[in-house]
Amino acid sequence: MSANSRLTVATHILAWMALVARRTSDPVTSERIALSVNTNPVVIRRTLGLLAKAGLVESYRGINAGWRLTKRADAITLRDVHSALNESAPFALHPSTPNQACPVGRGIGAALGSVYDSIDDVLRRELAVTTVEDILEKTLAGR
């Protein structure tokens, strides 16, 4: 099973856009963003669409078409990004009800449910205190 990289890609997009915004207010194209992420521009456009619905970026049409951040990078938390992507909790219970005649099958949902809820709470709290600007600064310091 592979890990979900959507939050990583979305954060990369926003951090790159924030870096470009330091030099120019011109919108950036999905093609330019895709070069940094090293993926297809269609993947970038899909992600930008979700970020736009959440009000984190906006698109421009016409001669100077492209995308811009709608907020400063220090005002966008990773929780905002996570929410924009409609990401589910990192862990889920069984897709179908386990055997209720089995003592483990009967009780595992409640036992794991409370653990998973705690993990989700910690995840959301941590994402809420980390901004795109924080990630950009750490990224640039790592050069």
N, C-alpha and C positions, 0 to 999 in steps of 0.2 A: 504494500500500500504506500503510495507516495504522499508527501505532505502538500498541503494547499499553499501555493505561492502568490495568491491574488493580493494579499495585504502587502507583501514585499514589492510586487510589481507596482501597485498603486502608490505606495510610499516613494518608490524610485521615481515614478513619473512626477509626483508633486515636488520632491526635493530638486529634481532637475529643472522643473519649471521655476522654482524659487531661485535657483542659481542664475538662470537666464534673466529673471526679472530684476536681479541686482544690476544688470548692465543695460537692459532695454525694456521698454514697456510694450514692445511689439508682441503680438500673439505668436505662439510657436505651433508648428504643424505636427500632426501625429507621426509623420515620416521622420522628422528630426528627433522626436522623443524616442521613436522606435530604434534609432541608431544607438542611443545610449543604453536602452534596455536590452538591445540585441534580440528583438522579436519582430514579428510582423505588425505593420501599422494597424491592421484590423483588430488585433488584440488590444492595442493602445486605444483605439477609438471606442471599443466596447467598454473598456475600463473608464475612459473619460466620460462616456455617457452616464455611467452610474455616479461618478463624482459630480457631474453637472446636475443630475437630479437632486443630489444632496446639497447643492449650492456651493460646492467647493471650487469649481472651475466654471468658466463660461466659454462658449464658442463664438467666433466671429466669422462672418461670410464676406465674400467679395475679394477685392484685390489683396488686402492684407489679412487673409483668412487664417484661422488657427485658434489656439486656446490660450486662456489666461487664468491665473488664480483669481478668485473673487475676494480672498482674504490674504492677509500677511501670513507667511509660513509659521510664525510664532503663535498664530491664532487658530491653527488647524492641528487638532490632536490626532493621534493614531486611533483613538476611539471614534472620532468623527469619520475617519477613513474606513475603519472596520464596519461601522454602521452603514456607510454609503454602499459598501459592497454586499450588504445583506448577508453577511457571514453568519453561519450558524455556530452554535457552541462547539468547542473543539472535540467533545466526546458525546456520543449518543448511546441510549439504551438499545436493547434488542429491537430489530425492526418488526418482529412479531412476538406475541406473548409467549414466554417460556412455559414449559410444562408446570402447571400449578400443583400437580400431585407430587412434584419433587421439592424437597425442602430448600434447595438452592434456587431452583427456578421460581419458587413462590416468593422468596425474599430478596433476591439479588437486585431487583429494580429499585426498591426503597434504599437499600444499602449503598448502591453505587450512585443513585440519584442525588443524595446529599453531598457526596464527594464531588460529583461533577458540578453541582451548583456552586460549591465553594471555589472550585477551580475557575469557573466562569466569572465569579465575583472578583477574584484576584486579577484575572486577565483584564477585565474591564477597568478596574482601578489603575492598573499599570499603564494601560493604553491611554487613559485619560490624563496622565501627567507627563506624557511624552509628546512633543510637538514635531511637526515636519522640520521646523528650524533646528531643533535639537539633533535630529537625525542628519540633516545637512551639515551642521557644524562638526559632528563626530566623524562623518564621512570625509570631509575636507581635511580634518586633522590627521586622518589615517594615511594620507598620501605619503 
